[in-house]
């Protein structure tokens, strides 16, 4: 193993530990989160999944498990996959409560999936990819485990195309949650997907309003960092303020998109 490979592995493990630290203790909050438990993008993902009855699917970076719960009734089976054992324990308990015998859990990183080539008909991921250490490797792994002709659906926050607005968004995200890596733009997502061997068959963009107190509360963001976010909001230009629709209490609106990909 080369020094570069060793360093990369160490960096990935360090980031993975940070993700687990940030989310493991918040498992119940994410299972109960109304922001994550509903939404037009979630309904869209369930509708896409329903097109392939008897399919085997994986919810990649499942978090509170809401995608897995949504698709379990319309698919043969779904694996809820996440880095955090605490999150997976909460998801398994909720699946049992809801009677989803076809929902199982598995722990691991998106960049190293412990599944065979072409094992799944459908790969789904919602609000997870912006935490991946290497998003390109994660999408390549998604292509490997989905069969040719299979579908991958990614739903995530997307970065503005205007650089200054992009910079403010990434800074907000990092201050709120140090495990944040990057919100990618729509153009970046299309390029990443194409490079991995997917045809992009659909992009649905939406605007997502966020209540500031709930947004920082889910991550138990320290007060000093909450204050820094508010200071940045106060300092931004009017153009950026309008893009994010900043409200007096700090609540704001961000861009979100669902990417429908077909493995070629």
Protein Blocks (a to p, Z undefined) as FASTA:
>chain_A
ZZklmmmmmmmmmmmmmmmmmmmmmmmmmmmpmklmgcjklmmmmmmmmmmghiacddeh
klnommmmmmmmmmfbdcdddfblklmmmmmmmmmmnopakbccdeddfklccbdehkbf
bdcdehklmmpfblmlmmmmmmmmpcehiacddddddddfblklmmmmmmmmmmmmmkbc
bdcdfklmmmmmmmnopacfbdcdddddddfklmmmmnopafklmmmmmmmmmmpcfklm
mmnopafkopacddddddddddZZ
